[in-house]
Amino acid sequence: MRTITVSEMVTLDGVMQAPGDPDEDRDGGFEQGGWVWPYSDEVSADAVEDGLSSSDALLLGRKTYDIFAAYWPTATDDVELADLMNSIDKYVASRTLDEVEWQNSTLLEGAVETAAAELKEEPGEDIRVIGSGELVQTLMQHDLVDEYQLMVHPLVLGSGKRLFGDESIQTDLQLVDTQTTGTGVVILTYGLAEEAEATR
């Protein structure tokens, strides 16, 4: 069975909203977007690329899909990463899109939790979720996440959309790997704890 890995950039207080650009997501009046860039370095870039290289599919929500599809097909800053993003299979969960045009993209049909569970049953490598906050909440609620890779930035924003909110279900995890970048970002990889795995 394939695994679903949620890969997120978060602040110390758990905010995941708009890491890449000030206009990425201004929901709720959020004006602190683009917070990830002062902490970017070669170690964090390698971690992102390694995660993509170990996956053969992305599972994306509509907002993240729109952001990626507007950038990566013509990106020239990092050709190797652009090639990875453009060539990997992408599955898009959306209630509003009628079609997806970015190469190797497929629009999921029906309930996303059913479609994601079916993808896990197919042969292949890791399925990676990046961003896609609403989608991640749905996957967590239906016990479909197998691993979390969290890039925790040494920054407190105090407001914004959080990865784990009041409605998150209790999940026992075990630390699989940890790495620290030169800018103080801690990359934490958690899998399901053995006790939780035994009851699945």
C-alpha positions in Angstrom: 0.0 0.0 0.0 1.2 3.5 -0.8 1.7 6.0 2.0 0.5 9.6 2.1 3.1 12.1 3.5 2.0 15.6 4.5 4.9 17.9 3.9 4.5 21.4 5.3 6.5 24.5 6.2 5.2 25.8 9.5 6.1 28.4 12.1 6.9 27.6 15.7 3.3 28.3 16.6 2.0 26.0 13.8 1.0 28.6 11.1 1.2 27.2 7.6 -0.6 30.0 5.8 1.1 31.7 2.8 4.7 30.7 3.3 5.9 31.6 -0.2 4.4 34.9 -1.1 2.5 37.9 0.5 -0.4 37.4 -1.9 -0.5 33.6 -1.7 -3.4 33.5 0.7 -4.8 36.6 2.4 -7.8 34.8 3.9 -8.8 36.3 7.2 -6.9 39.4 6.5 -3.5 37.6 6.7 -0.7 40.0 5.8 2.4 38.1 6.8 2.8 35.9 3.8 6.2 35.1 2.4 7.7 34.4 5.8 9.7 31.3 4.6 12.3 33.1 2.5 14.6 34.5 5.2 15.1 31.0 6.4 15.8 29.3 3.1 19.1 27.6 2.5 20.7 24.7 0.7 19.8 22.2 3.4 16.1 23.1 3.3 16.1 23.2 -0.5 17.7 19.7 -0.6 15.0 18.4 1.8 12.3 19.6 -0.5 13.9 18.1 -3.5 14.6 14.8 -1.7 11.0 14.5 -0.6 9.8 15.1 -4.2 12.3 12.6 -5.6 11.1 9.9 -3.2 7.5 10.4 -4.3 5.8 9.6 -7.6 2.6 11.6 -7.0 1.4 14.9 -5.5 -2.1 15.2 -3.9 -3.1 18.9 -4.0 -6.0 21.1 -3.0 -7.3 23.6 -5.5 -5.6 26.7 -4.0 -2.2 25.1 -3.9 -2.8 23.6 -7.4 -3.6 27.0 -8.8 -0.4 28.6 -7.2 1.8 25.8 -8.5 0.2 25.6 -12.0 0.7 29.3 -12.4 4.4 29.1 -11.6 6.1 25.8 -12.3 5.4 25.3 -16.0 7.5 28.4 -16.8 9.9 28.4 -13.8 13.5 29.0 -14.7 15.2 29.7 -11.3 15.6 26.0 -10.4 15.3 23.9 -13.6 15.8 20.6 -11.8 13.1 21.2 -9.3 10.8 22.6 -12.0 11.4 19.4 -14.0 10.4 17.3 -10.9 7.3 19.4 -10.3 6.2 19.3 -13.9 6.8 15.6 -14.5 5.4 14.1 -11.3 1.7 12.9 -11.4 -0.6 15.4 -9.7 -4.0 14.6 -8.3 -6.2 17.6 -7.6 -9.1 17.7 -5.1 -11.5 20.5 -6.0 -15.3 21.2 -5.8 -15.0 24.1 -8.2 -12.6 23.1 -11.0 -14.0 21.5 -14.1 -10.6 20.6 -15.6 -6.9 20.8 -14.9 -4.4 21.8 -17.6 -1.0 21.5 -15.9 0.8 18.5 -17.4 0.4 15.2 -15.7 -2.6 16.5 -13.6 -5.8 14.6 -12.9 -8.9 16.0 -11.3 -10.3 13.7 -8.6 -13.9 12.7 -8.8 -16.3 12.1 -5.9 -15.5 12.4 -2.2 -11.8 13.3 -1.7 -11.4 10.8 1.2 -12.6 8.0 -1.0 -10.4 9.0 -3.9 -7.4 9.4 -1.6 -8.0 5.9 -0.1 -8.2 4.5 -3.6 -4.9 6.1 -4.6 -3.2 4.5 -1.6 -4.3 1.1 -2.8 -2.7 1.6 -6.2 0.9 0.4 -6.8 3.6 3.1 -6.6 5.7 5.2 -4.3 4.9 7.8 -1.7 2.1 10.3 -2.3 3.1 13.7 -1.1 0.8 16.5 0.0 2.2 20.1 0.0 0.3 23.1 1.3 -3.4 22.3 0.7 -4.6 23.1 4.2 -8.2 22.2 3.8 -7.4 19.0 2.0 -5.0 18.0 4.8 -7.7 18.5 7.4 -9.9 16.2 5.5 -7.2 13.5 5.2 -6.5 13.8 8.9 -10.1 13.5 9.9 -10.4 10.3 7.8 -7.1 8.8 9.2 -5.4 8.8 5.8 -2.1 10.4 6.7 0.8 8.0 7.3 3.7 10.5 7.8 4.3 14.2 8.5 7.4 16.0 7.3 7.4 19.4 9.1 9.9 22.2 8.4 9.5 24.1 11.6 10.7 27.7 11.2 12.1 29.8 14.2 9.3 32.3 13.9 6.1 33.1 15.8 3.3 34.8 13.8 0.5 34.7 16.3 -2.2 34.4 13.7 -3.0 32.5 10.5 -4.2 29.1 9.4 -2.6 26.3 11.5 -1.8 22.8 10.5 -3.2 21.3 13.7 -6.3 23.2 15.0 -8.9 22.6 17.6 -10.7 20.0 15.5 -7.6 17.8 14.9 -8.1 14.2 16.1 -5.6 12.6 18.6 -2.9 10.8 16.7 0.1 9.1 18.2 3.3 9.7 16.3 6.9 8.6 16.5 9.9 10.6 15.4 11.6 9.1 12.4 14.2 11.7 11.5 15.3 15.1 12.4 17.6 17.6 10.7 18.5 21.2 11.4 19.4 23.8 8.8 21.9 26.6 9.0 19.1 29.1 9.5 17.5 27.3 12.5 14.8 25.5 10.7 14.2 22.0 12.2 13.0 19.4 9.8 11.0 16.8 11.7 9.7 13.6 10.1 7.0 11.7 12.1 5.4 8.4 11.3 2.5 6.7 13.0 3.4 5.3 16.4 3.6 1.5 16.5 0.5 1.4 18.8 -1.5 3.4 16.3 -0.3 1.3 13.4 -1.3 -1.9 15.1 -4.9 -0.8 15.4 -5.3 0.4 11.8 
